[in-house]
């Protein structure tokens, strides 16, 4: 069992920045990939970024603007979001997978990000 708790969401103006954090606990060592997904209003949940052993992967919609990082000592993954746009508004979920090709095994409860102009 893995527990994932996200923090850092909130209101931000267009062009601004936010940093999300996700603290993981439990049997996290079975899961090599930690990442972030988001659900935008009226859309399906999508993978946004992932990290495993220093290798990162991003959705095209956030490349160059979002940066994922991981502190293994703290079992925490971060998502630095810069140059935010109104279309980034949504609920952001932390997740873990066994590997890059596996389905997400655990989700956090999510944190809301609202970008306003």
Secondary structure, DSSP 8 states (H G I E B T S, - for coil): -EEEEEE--EEEETT--EEEEEEEEESGGG--EEEEEEEETTS--EEEEEEETTEEEE-TTTTTTEEEEEETTTTEEEEEE-S--GGG-EEEEEEEESSTTS---EE---EEEEEE-
